[in-house]
Amino acid sequence: MKNARVKQDAPFASKSSVFFERYAHAENENVQLRLVAGLAGLLFVIVMTAFVYSATRPQAVYYVPGAVSAGLAYPDLVPLSSVRSFALAWLTGWLNYTPETIEGVYARSLKFMSPALLSQVRGRSTEELEKVRRDRLSSVFMLAGEPEVEAGKGGFKVTVDGKRGIYMGKEELSFEPARYVVNILQVPATEDNPYALSVTDIRKEEVSNEGE
């Protein structure tokens, strides 16, 4: 009798309750699938947006003061035209001064010199500045022809031809052809030197006066 009572007290699972349990389970799985699909769609949109932005974003444009022409700059790539423009801007700035502007010329030019060249120039700069101010000396350099650029393992060599005049007050002391060779090295860009180029040496070469 006890066994029979136990069997009668056992819960009875109807077909309707089984159906609702399976339906609820299926709905739960559908909700999870929709959530996963929504997250996957959102991730796809984010990735595609980032890809389109990266592909359509314009390249940065850098300008070199005194540059003959503008151009694009890419990491670790220095076109010869940029080297030519840099050398020409630096050299004309270095060779054109008056007693009133000589200090500013030195200050601007020194920022683009290598440490070795900087130490040489600073060793005699005080004496030269004093001579320019005392004797009222002025320098004028005019370009003659397109500078030539040679690339090598040690950097770049830029040859610049022109004419240079030296004046004492209003008196012309000399005005003659001049050739300068500027050696340039590629260096890491800094806040003071964003062009990533540095002058390592400058020298004047003899030029024949034939044909003048």
SEMI-922148 format. One line per 5 residues: number of its first residue (from 0); for each residue z, x, y of N, C-alpha, C, O, CB. Coordinates in pm, whole numbers. Glycine has a CB too. Example, Ala and Ser with C-alpha at 12.3 -4.5 7.8 and 13.67 -1.06 7.14 Angstrom:
2
0	780 1319 -569 780 1230 -450 780 1320 -330 846 1424 -332 905 1131 -447  708 1285 -225 714 1367 -106 787 1290 3 804 1341 114 572 1408 -60
// end
This chain:
212
0	0 83 -120 0 0 0 0 88 127 -64 55 227 122 -94 -1  73 198 119 76 289 235 -62 345 264 -102 355 379 174 404 212  -137 382 154 -272 438 174 -365 336 236 -444 367 325 -330 486 41  -353 214 190 -438 107 244 -409 83 389 -500 57 467 -419 -22 166  -280 92 428 -245 73 568 -300 184 656 -345 162 769 -93 65 584
5	-295 304 601 -348 417 679 -495 397 705 -542 421 816 -325 550 606  -570 353 602 -713 332 618 -740 223 720 -836 234 797 -778 296 485  -658 119 722 -680 11 817 -647 55 959 -713 10 1054 -596 -110 780  -544 145 977 -506 191 1111 -602 296 1167 -597 322 1288 -367 248 1108  -691 358 1085 -784 463 1131 -880 405 1234 -927 293 1216 -864 523 1012
10	-910 478 1343 -1000 428 1448 -1139 403 1394 -1188 475 1308 -1008 526 1564  -1201 300 1445 -1334 262 1399 -1436 298 1507 -1427 248 1619 -1341 110 1365  -1533 384 1475 -1638 428 1567 -1756 336 1555 -1825 334 1454 -1680 574 1540  -1779 259 1659 -1890 166 1657 -2019 237 1696 -2015 347 1750 -1864 48 1750  -2131 175 1670 -2260 234 1705 -2277 241 1856 -2340 334 1907 -2375 152 1644
15	-2222 146 1928 -2235 146 2074 -2161 263 2137 -2212 325 2231 -2184 15 2132  -2041 293 2087 -1965 405 2144 -2035 537 2118 -2036 622 2206 -1824 410 2087  -2094 556 2003 -2169 679 1972 -2288 692 2065 -2319 801 2113 -2216 679 1826  -2354 581 2091 -2470 582 2181 -2431 626 2321 -2498 710 2381 -2534 443 2187  -2319 569 2374 -2276 606 2509 -2231 751 2518 -2252 817 2620 -2162 515 2554
20	-2170 802 2410 -2129 943 2410 -2252 1035 2417 -2254 1132 2492 -2045 976 2284  -2353 1002 2338 -2475 1083 2339 -2547 1072 2475 -2602 1170 2525 -2570 1040 2225  -2545 953 2532 -2610 933 2662 -2539 1015 2771 -2603 1078 2855 -2609 783 2700  -2405 1013 2767 -2329 1089 2866 -2354 1240 2850 -2364 1312 2949 -2179 1059 2852  -2362 1285 2725 -2389 1427 2697 -2527 1467 2749 -2545 1574 2806 -2378 1455 2546
25	-2625 1379 2727 -2761 1407 2773 -2767 1410 2925 -2836 1495 2982 -2858 1301 2718  -2697 1320 2990 -2695 1319 3137 -2632 1446 3192 -2679 1501 3292 -2619 1196 3189  -2526 1492 3126 -2460 1615 3169 -2555 1734 3158 -2558 1820 3246 -2333 1641 3086  -2631 1739 3049 -2728 1847 3032 -2838 1838 3137 -2884 1940 3188 -2788 1844 2891  -2881 1716 3170 -2985 1700 3273 -2937 1748 3409 -3011 1813 3484 -3027 1552 3282
30	-2811 1717 3441 -2755 1763 3568 -2754 1915 3574 -2789 1974 3676 -2613 1708 3588  -2713 1979 3464 -2710 2125 3460 -2850 2183 3472 -2870 2283 3542 -2644 2173 3330  -2947 2122 3405 -3084 2171 3413 -3140 2158 3555 -3206 2248 3606 -3174 2095 3314  -3110 2043 3618 -3157 2024 3755 -3093 2126 3850 -3158 2174 3943 -3127 1882 3803  -2966 2158 3827 -2897 2256 3910 -2958 2394 3893 -2980 2466 3990 -2747 2260 3876
35	-2986 2431 3768 -3047 2562 3742 -3187 2569 3802 -3225 2669 3862 -3055 2589 3590  -3263 2459 3786 -3398 2456 3843 -3393 2464 3995 -3477 2531 4055 -3472 2329 3799  -3297 2397 4058 -3284 2404 4203 -3251 2543 4252 -3307 2590 4351 -3179 2308 4250  -3159 2610 4182 -3123 2747 4220 -3241 2842 4202 -3265 2928 4287 -3003 2797 4138  -3314 2825 4092 -3432 2910 4067 -3537 2889 4175 -3599 2985 4221 -3491 2881 3928
40	-3558 2761 4216 -3654 2733 4322 -3613 2794 4454 -3696 2848 4527 -3672 2585 4337  -3483 2786 4486 -3434 2844 4610 -3450 2995 4611 -3490 3052 4712 -3287 2808 4631  -3420 3059 4499 -3437 3204 4487 -3583 3243 4503 -3614 3344 4567 -3384 3253 4353  -3673 3164 4447 -3816 3193 4458 -3861 3185 4604 -3937 3269 4651 -3898 3095 4372  -3812 3081 4675 -3849 3066 4816 -3799 3184 4898 -3871 3235 4984 -3793 2935 4873
45	-3676 3230 4872 -3619 3343 4945 -3701 3470 4921 -3732 3544 5014 -3473 3367 4905  -3735 3494 4793 -3812 3614 4758 -3950 3610 4823 -3995 3710 4878 -3826 3628 4605  -4017 3496 4819 -4150 3484 4878 -4145 3500 5030 -4233 3561 5089 -4212 3349 4841  -4041 3444 5093 -4027 3460 5238 -4008 3606 5276 -4069 3654 5372 -3908 3377 5289  -3924 3677 5201 -3903 3819 5228 -4031 3898 5207 -4061 3990 5283 -3793 3875 5139
50	-4108 3863 5103 -4233 3934 5074 -4335 3912 5185 -4399 4007 5231 -4291 3888 4939  -4349 3787 5230 -4445 3756 5336 -4405 3825 5465 -4491 3878 5537 -4455 3604 5357  -4275 3825 5496 -4227 3890 5618 -4256 4040 5614 -4300 4098 5714 -4077 3866 5637  -4231 4102 5499 -4254 4246 5487 -4402 4279 5495 -4439 4382 5552 -4197 4298 5355  -4488 4193 5439 -4631 4220 5437 -4697 4197 5572 -4795 4264 5606 -4698 4134 5333
55	-4643 4104 5650 -4706 4070 5777 -4640 4136 5897 -4691 4126 6008 -4705 3923 5796  -4527 4204 5877 -4458 4268 5990 -4541 4384 6042 -4582 4468 5962 -4318 4315 5949  -4569 4392 6172 -4651 4501 6226 -4580 4635 6217 -4457 4643 6226 -4689 4472 6370  -4659 4742 6200 -4605 4876 6195 -4554 4916 6333 -4605 4870 6435 -4710 4977 6145  -4452 5003 6335 -4396 5049 6462 -4496 5138 6534 -4570 5215 6472 -4264 5125 6439
60	-4498 5127 6665 -4586 5207 6749 -4501 5298 6834 -4407 5253 6899 -4677 5117 6836  -4535 5427 6835 -4460 5525 6911 -4550 5582 7022 -4669 5604 7000 -4405 5639 6818  -4492 5606 7138 -4568 5659 7249 -4512 5796 7287 -4391 5813 7297 -4565 5562 7369  -4601 5891 7307 -4563 6025 7350 -4597 6038 7497 -4713 6016 7534 -4634 6135 7264  -4501 6072 7582 -4531 6088 7724 -4644 6187 7747 -4641 6298 7694 -4406 6132 7800
65	-4742 6147 7825 -4854 6234 7853 -4960 6234 7746 -5056 6311 7754 -4807 6372 7875  -4945 6150 7644 -5043 6148 7535 -5178 6101 7586 -5187 6012 7671 -4995 6058 7421  -5283 6162 7533 -5418 6125 7572 -5454 5988 7519 -5522 5911 7586 -5518 6229 7524  -5408 5956 7398 -5439 5826 7338 -5319 5778 7259 -5238 5858 7212 -5565 5834 7249  -5309 5646 7243 -5200 5588 7166 -5238 5580 7019 -5357 5582 6985 -5164 5448 7219
70	-5139 5571 6932 -5168 5562 6790 -5047 5519 6711 -4936 5511 6765 -5220 5694 6738  -5067 5493 6582 -4959 5454 6494 -4892 5578 6437 -4957 5680 6415 -5009 5364 6382  -4764 5569 6412 -4689 5679 6354 -4629 5634 6222 -4571 5526 6214 -4579 5729 6450  -4641 5715 6120 -4588 5686 5989 -4488 5794 5951 -4501 5908 5996 -4700 5674 5884  -4389 5761 5867 -4287 5858 5829 -4348 5984 5768 -4436 5977 5683 -4190 5796 5731
75	-4299 6101 5814 -4338 6232 5761 -4487 6262 5777 -4539 6351 5710 -4302 6240 5615  -4555 6190 5863 -4696 6216 5888 -4716 6239 6037 -4690 6150 6119 -4785 6098 5837  -4762 6359 6073 -4784 6392 6214 -4932 6422 6232 -4979 6529 6192 -4696 6514 6260  -5008 6330 6291 -5151 6355 6315 -5169 6472 6411 -5085 6496 6497 -5220 6230 6370  -5280 6543 6395 -5308 6655 6484 -5322 6609 6628 -5290 6684 6721 -5435 6728 6439
80	-5369 6486 6648 -5381 6435 6785 -5244 6422 6852 -5231 6444 6972 -5452 6299 6784  -5142 6385 6772 -5007 6375 6828 -4952 6513 6862 -4886 6530 6965 -4913 6304 6728  -4979 6611 6776 -4935 6748 6804 -5002 6800 6931 -4938 6863 7015 -4967 6842 6685  -5131 6773 6944 -5205 6816 7063 -5147 6752 7190 -5127 6820 7291 -5355 6780 7050  -5121 6624 7183 -5067 6554 7300 -4928 6605 7336 -4895 6623 7453 -5062 6404 7274
85	-4846 6628 7233 -4710 6679 7256 -4714 6816 7322 -4644 6841 7420 -4630 6686 7124  -4797 6906 7267 -4806 7042 7321 -4857 7040 7465 -4806 7114 7550 -4898 7128 7234  -4957 6957 7491 -5013 6952 7625 -4912 6896 7726 -4900 6948 7836 -5140 6867 7625  -4840 6789 7687 -4740 6731 7776 -4629 6831 7805 -4584 6844 7919 -4682 6603 7716  -4585 6902 7701 -4476 6999 7721 -4522 7116 7808 -4450 7157 7899 -4424 7051 7586
90	-4641 7169 7779 -4689 7288 7852 -4714 7257 7999 -4675 7335 8086 -4816 7341 7787  -4779 7146 8028 -4806 7112 8168 -4675 7085 8242 -4664 7114 8361 -4899 6989 8177  -4577 7029 8173 -4447 7011 8236 -4378 7143 8263 -4311 7159 8366 -4360 6924 8149  -4393 7237 8172 -4328 7368 8184 -4390 7454 8294 -4320 7531 8359 -4336 7441 8051  -4522 7441 8315 -4593 7530 8407 -4617 7470 8545 -4669 7538 8633 -4725 7568 8348
95	-4580 7346 8567 -4598 7285 8699 -4460 7260 8762 -4384 7174 8717 -4679 7150 8688  -4431 7338 8866 -4300 7323 8931 -4307 7374 9074 -4400 7444 9114 -4192 7399 8853  -4206 7337 9149 -4185 7384 9286 -4039 7428 9294 -3963 7404 9200 -4219 7272 9394  -3998 7492 9404 -3856 7530 9415 -3763 7409 9406 -3648 7422 9362 -3833 7603 9547  -3812 7292 9448 -3728 7172 9445 -3720 7108 9307 -3623 7039 9276 -3780 7071 9544
100	-3822 7131 9222 -3826 7062 9092 -3797 7155 8974 -3789 7108 8860 -3961 6998 9072  -3782 7284 8998 -3771 7380 8888 -3652 7352 8796 -3664 7368 8675 -3760 7519 8944  -3539 7311 8851 -3422 7284 8766 -3447 7166 8673 -3410 7171 8556 -3299 7258 8853  -3509 7060 8725 -3541 6945 8640 -3643 6980 8534 -3633 6931 8421 -3593 6832 8725  -3741 7063 8568 -3842 7108 8471 -3775 7182 8356 -3806 7158 8239 -3947 7198 8539
105	-3685 7273 8389 -3614 7349 8285 -3531 7255 8197 -3532 7267 8075 -3524 7456 8349  -3460 7163 8260 -3372 7074 8184 -3452 6988 8086 -3409 6969 7972 -3293 6983 8279  -3567 6936 8129 -3648 6852 8040 -3714 6934 7930 -3721 6889 7815 -3755 6778 8120  -3762 7052 7964 -3836 7133 7867 -3745 7193 7761 -3786 7206 7645 -3909 7244 7939  -3624 7229 7797 -3534 7293 7702 -3499 7202 7584 -3470 7251 7475 -3407 7336 7772
110	-3503 7070 7605 -3467 6977 7499 -3563 6983 7381 -3528 6944 7270 -3462 6837 7552  -3685 7032 7405 -3786 7033 7300 -3815 7174 7248 -3918 7197 7184 -3914 6971 7351  -3725 7267 7276 -3739 7404 7225 -3653 7424 7100 -3549 7360 7084 -3700 7506 7334  -3699 7512 7014 -3620 7548 6897 -3499 7630 6940 -3500 7687 7049 -3706 7627 6794  -3394 7637 6857 -3277 7715 6895 -3308 7861 6926 -3250 7918 7018 -3176 7710 6785
115	-3400 7922 6850 -3434 8062 6874 -3501 8081 7010 -3464 8171 7085 -3526 8115 6764  -3599 7996 7042 -3666 8006 7171 -3571 7969 7284 -3577 8026 7393 -3790 7916 7174  -3485 7874 7258 -3389 7831 7359 -3296 7945 7400 -3266 7961 7518 -3307 7713 7307  -3252 8023 7303 -3163 8136 7334 -3234 8241 7418 -3172 8303 7505 -3110 8199 7206  -3364 8263 7393 -3440 8359 7472 -3457 8312 7616 -3438 8389 7710 -3577 8383 7408
120	-3492 8186 7631 -3518 8133 7765 -3389 8127 7847 -3389 8161 7965 -3582 7994 7757  -3280 8083 7784 -3154 8072 7856 -3103 8208 7902 -3031 8219 8002 -3050 8004 7769  -3140 8314 7827 -3094 8447 7864 -3150 8493 7997 -3087 8574 8066 -3132 8545 7757  -3267 8443 8036 -3328 8485 8163 -3349 8371 8261 -3403 8392 8369 -3460 8551 8136  -3306 8251 8225 -3333 8134 8309 -3262 8143 8443 -3319 8106 8546 -3292 8007 8237
125	-3139 8190 8444 -3063 8197 8569 -3133 8287 8669 -3145 8253 8787 -2921 8248 8544  -3178 8403 8623 -3247 8498 8712 -3380 8440 8760 -3414 8454 8878 -3272 8631 8639  -3456 8374 8671 -3585 8318 8709 -3568 8202 8807 -3644 8191 8903 -3661 8272 8586  -3471 8117 8783 -3447 8006 8875 -3411 8057 9015 -3459 8004 9115 -3334 7916 8821  -3328 8158 9019 -3289 8215 9148 -3408 8276 9220 -3421 8263 9342 -3180 8321 9129
130	-3497 8343 9146 -3617 8403 9207 -3710 8296 9261 -3766 8312 9370 -3691 8490 9105  -3728 8187 9187 -3816 8078 9233 -3763 8018 9362 -3839 7993 9455 -3828 7970 9125  -3633 7994 9367 -3573 7934 9488 -3574 8032 9605 -3600 7992 9719 -3429 7889 9459  -3545 8160 9578 -3536 8260 9685 -3672 8288 9748 -3685 8296 9870 -3475 8389 9632  -3775 8304 9661 -3908 8339 9710 -3997 8217 9735 -4113 8232 9772 -3976 8430 9612
135	-3943 8098 9716 -4018 7974 9737 -4147 7974 9655 -4255 7949 9707 -4050 7955 9887  -4132 8002 9524 -4247 8010 9435 -4280 7873 9376 -4192 7793 9344 -4221 8111 9323  -4409 7848 9362 -4458 7726 9298 -4565 7763 9197 -4634 7864 9212 -4514 7626 9403  -4578 7682 9094 -4677 7706 8989 -4756 7578 8965 -4700 7469 8960 -4608 7754 8857  -4888 7594 8949 -4977 7482 8920 -5066 7521 8803 -5130 7627 8804 -5062 7443 9046
140	-5071 7436 8702 -5156 7461 8587 -5248 7342 8567 -5203 7227 8561 -5072 7488 8459  -5380 7370 8556 -5479 7266 8534 -5553 7293 8404 -5596 7405 8378 -5577 7259 8653  -5567 7190 8325 -5632 7201 8195 -5782 7222 8211 -5845 7165 8300 -5604 7076 8110  -5838 7307 8121 -5982 7331 8118 -6029 7320 7973 -6022 7417 7897 -6019 7471 8180  -6075 7203 7936 -6121 7184 7797 -6014 7123 7709 -5897 7112 7748 -6166 7316 7739
145	-6055 7085 7591 -5966 7022 7494 -5886 7127 7418 -5945 7222 7367 -6045 6935 7396  -5754 7113 7410 -5673 7209 7333 -5713 7211 7186 -5752 7108 7129 -5524 7176 7346  -5703 7328 7125 -5736 7344 6983 -5606 7348 6902 -5510 7414 6941 -5819 7473 6959  -5605 7277 6790 -5486 7269 6706 -5518 7323 6568 -5618 7285 6507 -5434 7123 6696  -5433 7411 6519 -5446 7464 6384 -5317 7434 6308 -5207 7462 6356 -5475 7618 6385
150	-5332 7377 6188 -5217 7345 6105 -5201 7451 5997 -5299 7493 5936 -5231 7205 6041  -5078 7495 5975 -5048 7595 5873 -4916 7566 5806 -4850 7467 5838 -5046 7734 5934  -4878 7651 5712 -4752 7633 5641 -4631 7646 5734 -4527 7585 5712 -4741 7733 5527  -4647 7728 5838 -4536 7750 5930 -4533 7654 6046 -4452 7670 6138 -4541 7888 5982  -4620 7552 6046 -4621 7456 6156 -4760 7445 6216 -4860 7450 6145 -4521 7496 6262
155	-4766 7431 6347 -4892 7412 6418 -4906 7515 6529 -4808 7555 6591 -4902 7270 6475  -5030 7556 6553 -5060 7645 6664 -5159 7574 6755 -5268 7535 6713 -5117 7783 6614  -5120 7559 6882 -5203 7488 6979 -5246 7587 7087 -5162 7648 7153 -5127 7366 7042  -5377 7602 7105 -5431 7692 7206 -5483 7609 7323 -5566 7520 7306 -5545 7781 7148  -5431 7638 7441 -5464 7560 7561 -5526 7652 7665 -5465 7752 7705 -5337 7490 7618
160	-5646 7619 7709 -5713 7694 7816 -5703 7616 7946 -5711 7493 7947 -5860 7722 7780  -5687 7689 8054 -5680 7625 8184 -5682 7727 8296 -5721 7842 8276 -5556 7539 8194  -5641 7684 8413 -5629 7772 8528 -5490 7754 8587 -5439 7643 8600 -5741 7743 8636  -5429 7869 8624 -5294 7864 8679 -5291 7931 8816 -5346 8039 8836 -5194 7932 8584  -5227 7862 8908 -5211 7918 9042 -5064 7940 9073 -4979 7858 9038 -5274 7825 9146
165	-5034 8054 9138 -4899 8087 9180 -4898 8096 9332 -4982 8162 9393 -4850 8222 9114  -4801 8027 9393 -4794 8021 9539 -4656 8063 9586 -4555 8037 9520 -4828 7879 9590  -4654 8129 9702 -4529 8160 9771 -4531 8080 9901 -4597 8118 9998 -4512 8316 9797  -4459 7971 9901 -4471 7880 10012 -4610 7817 10009 -4648 7753 9910 -4445 7952 10147  -4686 7835 10116 -4824 7787 10121 -4925 7896 10091 -5046 7870 10087 -4853 7727 10257
170	-4878 8016 10072 -4968 8129 10045 -5001 8138 9897 -4913 8137 9811 -4905 8261 10094  -5131 8147 9868 -5176 8160 9729 -5167 8306 9687 -5232 8393 9745 -5321 8106 9713  -5087 8332 9585 -5075 8468 9532 -5180 8496 9425 -5233 8607 9417 -4937 8490 9475  -5210 8396 9344 -5310 8414 9239 -5357 8276 9192 -5284 8178 9196 -5253 8496 9120  -5482 8273 9146 -5537 8152 9086 -5645 8199 8989 -5754 8237 9031 -5596 8052 9196
175	-5615 8196 8860 -5704 8256 8762 -5698 8182 8629 -5605 8106 8602 -5668 8402 8741  -5800 8207 8544 -5800 8145 8411 -5678 8191 8331 -5634 8305 8343 -5930 8179 8334  -5625 8101 8251 -5506 8133 8170 -5517 8064 8036 -5563 7950 8026 -5376 8091 8243  -5476 8134 7934 -5474 8077 7798 -5333 8090 7742 -5273 8198 7743 -5579 8148 7705  -5282 7978 7693 -5148 7976 7636 -5156 7928 7490 -5230 7836 7456 -5053 7884 7719
180	-5078 7993 7407 -5067 7955 7266 -4926 7903 7243 -4828 7975 7264 -5100 8077 7170  -4917 7779 7199 -4788 7714 7177 -4772 7689 7028 -4854 7623 6966 -4777 7581 7257  -4665 7743 6971 -4634 7719 6829 -4535 7604 6818 -4434 7599 6889 -4576 7848 6762  -4565 7511 6730 -4486 7389 6716 -4447 7368 6571 -4527 7391 6480 -4564 7266 6769  -4325 7326 6552 -4273 7300 6418 -4227 7156 6408 -4169 7102 6502 -4156 7397 6384
185	-4253 7093 6293 -4205 6957 6270 -4058 6961 6231 -4019 7036 6141 -4289 6886 6160  -3977 6881 6298 -3831 6879 6276 -3786 6734 6262 -3861 6642 6296 -3755 6951 6394  -3664 6712 6213 -3612 6575 6207 -3598 6516 6347 -3558 6585 6440 -3476 6571 6134  -3631 6390 6360 -3620 6322 6490 -3474 6303 6527 -3390 6277 6442 -3693 6186 6487  -3445 6316 6655 -3311 6295 6707 -3320 6204 6829 -3430 6169 6874 -3241 6430 6744
190	-3204 6166 6882 -3204 6081 7001 -3264 6153 7121 -3335 6092 7201 -3061 6036 7034  -3237 6284 7134 -3293 6361 7244 -3439 6400 7221 -3514 6420 7316 -3210 6486 7267  -3478 6410 7093 -3614 6447 7059 -3670 6350 6955 -3672 6382 6836 -3620 6593 7007  -3715 6232 6999 -3766 6133 6904 -3904 6165 6850 -3953 6095 6761 -3769 5998 6969  -3970 6270 6903 -4106 6302 6861 -4111 6386 6734 -4218 6404 6676 -4177 6374 6971
195	-3996 6437 6689 -3987 6515 6565 -4075 6639 6570 -4128 6683 6467 -4027 6429 6445  -4091 6697 6688 -4167 6820 6707 -4087 6913 6798 -4019 6867 6890 -4310 6790 6767  -4096 7042 6771 -4019 7139 6849 -4105 7262 6879 -4179 7308 6792 -3889 7180 6775  -4094 7313 7000 -4168 7433 7041 -4090 7555 6994 -3975 7574 7033 -4192 7436 7196  -4152 7638 6912 -4085 7757 6859 -4125 7884 6933 -4052 7983 6930 -4114 7772 6712
200	-4241 7881 7000 -4284 8002 7072 -4395 7964 7169 -4471 7870 7146 -4332 8113 6974  -4402 8039 7279 -4512 8024 7375 -4547 8162 7426 -4460 8241 7461 -4472 7929 7493  -4677 8191 7430 -4721 8321 7480 -4853 8304 7556 -4932 8214 7530 -4737 8423 7364  -4873 8394 7650 -4994 8393 7731 -5088 8501 7680 -5046 8614 7656 -4963 8414 7880  -5217 8465 7664 -5317 8559 7618 -5413 8594 7731 -5434 8517 7824 -5393 8502 7499
205	-5470 8712 7720 -5566 8755 7821 -5696 8675 7809 -5743 8646 7700 -5595 8906 7807  -5751 8641 7925 -5877 8565 7928 -5975 8641 8016 -5940 8687 8124 -5855 8419 7981  -6099 8654 7969 -6201 8724 8045 -6243 8640 8164 -6250 8518 8156 -6324 8757 7956  -6270 8708 8276 -6312 8639 8398 -6464 8630 8409 -6516 8587 8512 -6256 8709 8521  -6536 8670 8303 -6682 8666 8307 -6729 8523 8320 -6675 8432 8257 -6743 8730 8181
210	-6829 8505 8404 -6886 8371 8423 -6815 8293 8530 -6854 8181 8561 -6882 8294 8294  -6708 8350 8589 -6636 8279 8694 -6705 8301 8829 -6659 8249 8930 -6490 8326 8700
// end
